[in-house]
Amino acid sequence: MPLQAKGKAPAEAKQPAVTKTATKTRPAARTRNASHSNGRRPVTRPNGKALSTYITERFDEFSRSQKDVARYIVDHLDEAAFQTAEELARRASTSSSTVVRFSQALGFEGYPELQQAAIEEYRSRAPGEQTGSAPLFDFDHSEFEASLAADHANVEETVRNLTREQVEACVTALAAANRVMVVGMDQLAFFASYMRHLLALLDIRAEVVASPRQDSITRLSRVDEDSLVIAFSAGRAHPIVVRAMKLAKHRGASTMAITDATLSDIGQYSDLTLYYSSNGPSFTRSNTSLLAIVQALAHGVYARDKGAYKDRIRAFKLK
């Protein structure tokens, strides 16, 4: 399936439930400070740069909890533009006071000034980064429809953030690996186990590290230079996931990260990275795009030689 270059669909300020996450492509910053009709004083762009660009450049200076806020704003700029500090804190798994301190660390008086900078960057996005696609449901939609619409938008956003080269490299790494170690903790443990199941159908040896139990962590000791370590993360990566990636790099293994955070903790240890969008109106992150990526990777391996896997897949379907 053809994969397009990154893009960005426009979102309505009154519909945060169906907006799409900010992409890793940074729009050109506007250096002009415009006056605002609401009476708020103009926001000065730090060094004339877009908010997400400035946050990315200073990321290593922030505290651990402030990095959670930074990751969320960079990848969910439209939500930061229209959510309260309390709502943003909940989605970033931190406190509203941390959001305020983060705003001040960037040089703003408080969160309203940071939010205004987010609004300005959101509105300044180039037309080429927008798709112009119509919303899936009417404006007056139910919460159920809002959740479905967000998932639909996340899949579209994920596809736009991937390139054919990225996907082909990941499929090739999977098909060539002698041993695959899949690491995913907490809610991501399901996806790690499901990937192992799909790879087993393709006769690819895979092991899972999905809990902090000693017998699970011990599997990491089998990682060597012939291994491929695949790590799942959502927001701040679990310490065991980070540990697994560090160990893999130390032992010369190949590494792949599947994450919803552009500024992920495991990004610096991964040879290959697939980014997925997890925006949503619910109390938890959307995992629809993550599931789609797992299934697409397995299908990519299968499609390389359908004849070789035909009998195994037929036997599975007859069960």
N, C-alpha and C positions, 0 to 999 in steps of 0.2 A: 504494500500500500504506500502511495506517495506521501511523504511527510513534508510539510511546509515549513518555511522559516518562521521565526518567532513573530508574534503579532499581539495585538491587544484589542479586545472588543470594548466598545464604549459601555459605561454603566450609568444608571440613573441614581442620583443621590438619594431618592426616596425608595430605592429598591436594593438595600445592602444584601438581601438574601440571595439575589441572583447575579450580583456583580462577579467579576472574574479577578483572579489574583494578579498582582503585579508580576511582570516577567523580569528575567534577569537582564534584559536589554534596557539600558538607561536612556531616557529621552534627553535631548539637548537642553541644558539649563538656560533659563532666561535671567538675565542680569538686571532687568528693569523691575523696580519696586513700584507696583501700582497702588493707588489709593483704593480703599474699599468703601462701598456704600453703607456697610453696616457700622461704620464708625471706628472699627478696630484699626489700630495703627498698622502701616505696611510692615510686612515681615521681611527682614533683610536676609537674603540667602547667604549662608556661610561661604565666604570666598567666592560668591557668585555661582556656586554649584547647586545642582539639584539635591534635594534632601536625601534621596536614596544613595546617590553617589557619595555625598559627604559622610553618611553613616557607614557605608562600606569602607571608605578610606580610614576611618577612625575606629573600626570595629575592635581591633586588638586592645584598645585603651579602656574599654568598658569592663565593668564588673560582670560576674557570671550571670546575675539576674538581669542586668541591663542588656547583655547580649541576647537574651531571650526576646526582649522587646525589639531590639535592633533587627533580629532575624525576621520577626513577624512583620514589621513595618516595611522592610525591603521587599518581601514577597507578597504582601497584602496591602499595597499602598492605598487602594481604593477604600478598604475598610478603615484604615487609619484616618483617612480624610473625613469620614462621616460617622465614626463611632466615638462614644464618650471614653474618658480615660478608664473608667471601670470596665466597660465592655472590652476594650483593647487589652486590659490587664488579664481578664478572664481567658481570652483567646490565646494570649501569650503565656499562660500558666504562671502568672506572677501577680503582684499587688499593684493597686493604683498608685501608691506612693512611689513604687519603683518607676512607673511610667513618668511621673512628675520629675523625679530625680534624673531620669534619663534625658528628659527634655532640657533640663537645666545644664546637664553635662554637655549638651550640644551647643549651649550658648543662648537658649531661649529662656524667657522669663518663666514660662510654664507650659503645660500641655496645649492650651489653646493656640499659642504661637507656633508650636510644632505642627499642630493639626492644620493651621492655615498654610504652612509651607507645604504640607502634604497635598492640600487642595490645589495649590498653585501648580505643583508638579503634575498632579493628576490631570488638570485641565490643559496643561501645556503639551501633552503628548502629541507627537506628530501623527497626521492622518494615516501614514503608512503602518503605524502600530495598531490600528484599529480595524476591525473586520466589518463593522456595520451590520452584524447579524441581528435579527429581531429576537426579542425574548421568547422563550419557549411557551410561557403562559401569559394570559392577560395581566394587566397591572393589578387588578383586584383578585389576587390569588390566595389560596389557603396556605397554611404553614406546611402542609404535606406537599403541595405543589412547589412551594419555595425550595424545599429540600431537594426535590427531584430536579428542579431547574438548576440549582447550584451544582449538582452532580453532572448534569449535562454540560454546563459551562466548564467544569473542571476537566472533563475529558477533552473538550475542544482546546482548552488552554494548554494542556499537557502535550497534545499533538503538535501545537505550534511551537512549543519550547524544545522539541526534539528535532534532530536532523537525521537524515538517512545514514550518514557516516557514523554517528553515535550508536544508532541501533545495530547497524551491521557489525560494528566492533564488539558490542556486547554479545550478540548472537554467536559470533566467531569464537569469542573467549569461552562461552558456555560449551559449545560443541567440541572444542579442543581440550578442555580441562580433564585431567586424569582424576582429580578429586575436587568436589565442590563443597565448600563449607558455607552454609547460609546462617546468618546471625540476625535475629530479630527478637526484641524483648517486649514485654507487656502486651499492648494491643497488637503489636506487629508480629508477635509470635505466630499468630494464625497464618500470616502471609508467608513467613519463613517455612512453615510446615507444608503449606499448600504448594509452594515452589518445589520443595523436595518431592512431593507426590507427583507433580507434572514431569519433573526430570526423571523420576524412576520409570515412568511410562516410556521414556525415550532411552532407557538403559544407560542413564548417566548417574554415576555414583555420587550421592549427595548426603551430607550429614547436617544436622540442625543444632544450633545453640540457641535455645529459646527460653531459658530460665537461669536464675542465679545458682541453681543447685550445683554441687561440686561435680557430679557425674556428667552434667551438661558442659560445664566449663572445661573439664578435662579433655573434651574432644578437640579443643583448640591446640592441644599439644601435638596433634597429628598434622598440623599445618606445615607444609614445606614448600620448596620452590616450584613444585609441580601442581600446587593447589590454586584454586580460584576462591577467594573469600568474598562473599556477597553480603553487604550490610544494609539493613533497613533502618531508617531513622525518620522521625516526625518531630520537628522542632529541635530541641536540644537532644542530642544522641545519648542513649543510655551509656553509663560508664563501661559496661561490659562490651558494648558494641565498639566503643572507642578503643578499648584495650585489644580487642580482636584485630582491628585494623592496624594498630601499631605493631602488634606481633607479626601480622602478615607481611608488612613492609620490612620488618627486621629480618625475616626469614626468606625474603625474596619471592614471596608468593604474589600472584596477580590479584588485584583488588577491584571491586565494583561497588559503588554506592548508589542506592535508590532512596532518594530523600525529597522532602517537600521544602527544604530550606536551602536557599542559595548560599548562605553563610554557614553551612553545616559544619559541625565539629569534625566530621569524618572526611570532609572534602579534600583536605590536604594529604590524606593517606590513600586516596583512591586513584587508580589509573583510569577508570571509566566511571562516569557519573550520569545517571538518568534522573532528571528533575520531574516531579509530578505536582500538580496543583491540588490543594486540599481545602480550599475555601468552602465555607458552608454556614448556614444559619443556626445549626444545631449546637448542642453543648459539647460535641466532640468534633474532631476534624473529619472531613470527608475522605474515605478510603476508596472511593469508586475508581479513581484514576490509577491508584496503586494496584488494585486488582487487575485492571486492564493491562498494565505494564507487565505484570507477572505472566499473565496468560499470553500476551503478545510475544514475549521472549521465548516461551516454550514453543509457541507456534512457529516462530522464526527458525528454531533448531529443527523442528519437524519438517518444515517446508524445504530445507536444504536437501533432504533425501527421503521423500515420502515412502518410497518403496522399501527402504531399510526398516522403517518403523511400522509398516502396514500390518503385519501379523500381530505385533504387540498391541497396537491400538484396537484392532478388531477383537482381540481377546478381552480387552478392557471393556469395550462396548457391550459384549455379550454377558458380562457379569450382572 
